[in-house]
Amino acid sequence: MSDAAKRKDYPVSMRLPEADLAIIDRAARLRGRSRTDFVREAAMQAAEEVVLQTLPIRMSPEGFQAFMDVLSEPAQPVSAMVEALKRPAPWEISGSDER
């Protein structure tokens, strides 16, 4: 049996605008990857994310009850977030008031 008959890879062909291809090539070079490896990895990550978003979450009745108990508790302030929300936004600070 020839190598071609044993091969389990399947070609994928795309037509892309030059600008898209340029940014893909640039990103691939920055990662030290080939265009094919970069596009394959990006496509697999996107596909896995979609699949994981559609999977049901399974847990035991006890685990579900514990989860619901935590959700039912009153909200507690997170001190770091409270402090961050008290500070003015960067666009609200004038040049002389920067900290």
Phi and psi in degrees as GROMACS dihedral restraints (atoms count N, CA, C in turn):
[ dihedral_restraints ]
;  ai    aj    ak    al  type     phi  dphi    fc
    3     4     5     6     1   -76.1    20    10
    4     5     6     7     1   163.0    20    10
    6     7     8     9     1   -60.8    20    10
    7     8     9    10     1   -36.0    20    10
    9    10    11    12     1   -63.4    20    10
   10    11    12    13     1   -36.7    20    10
   12    13    14    15     1   -72.6    20    10
   13    14    15    16     1   -28.8    20    10
   15    16    17    18     1   -81.4    20    10
   16    17    18    19     1   -21.0    20    10
   18    19    20    21     1   -64.4    20    10
   19    20    21    22     1   135.2    20    10
   21    22    23    24     1  -111.5    20    10
   22    23    24    25     1    10.4    20    10
   24    25    26    27     1   -88.1    20    10
   25    26    27    28     1   149.8    20    10
   27    28    29    30     1  -124.9    20    10
   28    29    30    31     1   132.5    20    10
   30    31    32    33     1   -73.2    20    10
   31    32    33    34     1   147.2    20    10
   33    34    35    36     1  -127.2    20    10
   34    35    36    37     1   130.1    20    10
   36    37    38    39     1  -117.9    20    10
   37    38    39    40     1   138.8    20    10
   39    40    41    42     1  -136.4    20    10
   40    41    42    43     1   150.3    20    10
   42    43    44    45     1  -108.7    20    10
   43    44    45    46     1   122.5    20    10
   45    46    47    48     1  -125.6    20    10
   46    47    48    49     1   145.8    20    10
   48    49    50    51     1   -63.2    20    10
   49    50    51    52     1   152.7    20    10
   51    52    53    54     1   -56.6    20    10
   52    53    54    55     1   -39.1    20    10
   54    55    56    57     1   -64.7    20    10
   55    56    57    58     1   -39.3    20    10
   57    58    59    60     1   -64.3    20    10
   58    59    60    61     1   -45.0    20    10
   60    61    62    63     1   -63.0    20    10
   61    62    63    64     1   -38.2    20    10
   63    64    65    66     1   -63.2    20    10
   64    65    66    67     1   -43.0    20    10
   66    67    68    69     1   -72.4    20    10
   67    68    69    70     1   -34.5    20    10
   69    70    71    72     1   -63.7    20    10
   70    71    72    73     1   -45.5    20    10
   72    73    74    75     1   -62.4    20    10
   73    74    75    76     1   -41.1    20    10
   75    76    77    78     1   -63.0    20    10
   76    77    78    79     1   -46.4    20    10
   78    79    80    81     1   -63.8    20    10
   79    80    81    82     1   -41.0    20    10
   81    82    83    84     1   -61.5    20    10
   82    83    84    85     1   -43.6    20    10
   84    85    86    87     1   -62.1    20    10
   85    86    87    88     1   -41.7    20    10
   87    88    89    90     1   -62.3    20    10
   88    89    90    91     1   -30.4    20    10
   90    91    92    93     1   -89.9    20    10
   91    92    93    94     1    -4.7    20    10
   93    94    95    96     1    69.8    20    10
   94    95    96    97     1    32.2    20    10
   96    97    98    99     1  -118.7    20    10
   97    98    99   100     1   161.4    20    10
   99   100   101   102     1   -77.8    20    10
  100   101   102   103     1   162.9    20    10
  102   103   104   105     1   -58.5    20    10
  103   104   105   106     1   -44.7    20    10
  105   106   107   108     1   -61.3    20    10
  106   107   108   109     1   -48.2    20    10
  108   109   110   111     1   -62.4    20    10
  109   110   111   112     1   -41.2    20    10
  111   112   113   114     1   -64.0    20    10
  112   113   114   115     1   -48.2    20    10
  114   115   116   117     1   -66.0    20    10
  115   116   117   118     1   -41.1    20    10
  117   118   119   120     1   -60.2    20    10
  118   119   120   121     1   -47.1    20    10
  120   121   122   123     1   -62.9    20    10
  121   122   123   124     1   -44.1    20    10
  123   124   125   126     1   -63.9    20    10
  124   125   126   127     1   -41.7    20    10
  126   127   128   129     1   -66.0    20    10
  127   128   129   130     1   -40.8    20    10
  129   130   131   132     1   -65.1    20    10
  130   131   132   133     1   -41.3    20    10
  132   133   134   135     1   -61.9    20    10
  133   134   135   136     1   -44.2    20    10
  135   136   137   138     1   -64.4    20    10
  136   137   138   139     1   -42.5    20    10
  138   139   140   141     1   -65.1    20    10
  139   140   141   142     1   -43.7    20    10
  141   142   143   144     1   -62.4    20    10
  142   143   144   145     1   -39.5    20    10
  144   145   146   147     1   -61.5    20    10
  145   146   147   148     1   -45.2    20    10
  147   148   149   150     1   -62.6    20    10
  148   149   150   151     1   -46.1    20    10
  150   151   152   153     1   -62.7    20    10
  151   152   153   154     1   -44.7    20    10
  153   154   155   156     1   -64.3    20    10
  154   155   156   157     1   -31.1    20    10
  156   157   158   159     1   -70.4    20    10
  157   158   159   160     1   -20.8    20    10
  159   160   161   162     1   -99.8    20    10
  160   161   162   163     1    -6.7    20    10
  162   163   164   165     1   -76.7    20    10
  163   164   165   166     1   139.1    20    10
  165   166   167   168     1   -71.6    20    10
  166   167   168   169     1   150.9    20    10
  168   169   170   171     1   -94.1    20    10
  169   170   171   172     1   124.9    20    10
  171   172   173   174     1  -110.9    20    10
  172   173   174   175     1   137.6    20    10
  174   175   176   177     1  -154.5    20    10
  175   176   177   178     1   162.5    20    10
  177   178   179   180     1   -70.4    20    10
  178   179   180   181     1   160.5    20    10
  180   181   182   183     1   -57.4    20    10
  181   182   183   184     1   -36.7    20    10
  183   184   185   186     1   -67.7    20    10
  184   185   186   187     1   -42.6    20    10
  186   187   188   189     1   -64.3    20    10
  187   188   189   190     1   -39.8    20    10
  189   190   191   192     1   -64.4    20    10
  190   191   192   193     1   -41.4    20    10
  192   193   194   195     1   -64.5    20    10
  193   194   195   196     1   -41.0    20    10
  195   196   197   198     1   -62.6    20    10
  196   197   198   199     1   -41.3    20    10
  198   199   200   201     1   -61.5    20    10
  199   200   201   202     1   -46.5    20    10
  201   202   203   204     1   -65.4    20    10
  202   203   204   205     1   -36.5    20    10
  204   205   206   207     1   -61.5    20    10
  205   206   207   208     1   -44.1    20    10
  207   208   209   210     1   -63.9    20    10
  208   209   210   211     1   -42.7    20    10
  210   211   212   213     1   -65.3    20    10
  211   212   213   214     1   -28.1    20    10
  213   214   215   216     1   -81.2    20    10
  214   215   216   217     1   -13.9    20    10
  216   217   218   219     1   -69.7    20    10
  217   218   219   220     1   151.5    20    10
  219   220   221   222     1   -62.0    20    10
  220   221   222   223     1   147.4    20    10
  222   223   224   225     1   -65.7    20    10
  223   224   225   226     1   143.8    20    10
  225   226   227   228     1  -114.7    20    10
  226   227   228   229     1   134.6    20    10
  228   229   230   231     1   -67.0    20    10
  229   230   231   232     1   145.2    20    10
  231   232   233   234     1  -102.6    20    10
  232   233   234   235     1   112.8    20    10
  234   235   236   237     1   -55.3    20    10
  235   236   237   238     1   -40.2    20    10
  237   238   239   240     1   -63.9    20    10
  238   239   240   241     1   -37.2    20    10
  240   241   242   243     1   -73.0    20    10
  241   242   243   244     1   -37.8    20    10
  243   244   245   246     1   -61.2    20    10
  244   245   246   247     1   -44.6    20    10
  246   247   248   249     1   -64.8    20    10
  247   248   249   250     1   -40.9    20    10
  249   250   251   252     1   -63.4    20    10
  250   251   252   253     1   -38.5    20    10
  252   253   254   255     1   -73.2    20    10
  253   254   255   256     1   -20.2    20    10
  255   256   257   258     1   -78.2    20    10
  256   257   258   259     1   -25.5    20    10
  258   259   260   261     1   -75.6    20    10
  259   260   261   262     1   145.9    20    10
  261   262   263   264     1   -69.2    20    10
  262   263   264   265     1   149.7    20    10
  264   265   266   267     1   -67.7    20    10
  265   266   267   268     1   153.2    20    10
  267   268   269   270     1   -54.4    20    10
  268   269   270   271     1   -35.1    20    10
  270   271   272   273     1   -77.1    20    10
  271   272   273   274     1    -8.9    20    10
  273   274   275   276     1   -93.4    20    10
  274   275   276   277     1    -7.4    20    10
  276   277   278   279     1   -95.6    20    10
  277   278   279   280     1   125.7    20    10
  279   280   281   282     1   -78.3    20    10
  280   281   282   283     1   163.6    20    10
  282   283   284   285     1   -54.1    20    10
  283   284   285   286     1   -34.6    20    10
  285   286   287   288     1   -83.8    20    10
  286   287   288   289     1   -15.1    20    10
  288   289   290   291     1   -99.4    20    10
  289   290   291   292     1     6.8    20    10
  291   292   293   294     1   -62.4    20    10
  292   293   294   295     1   145.7    20    10
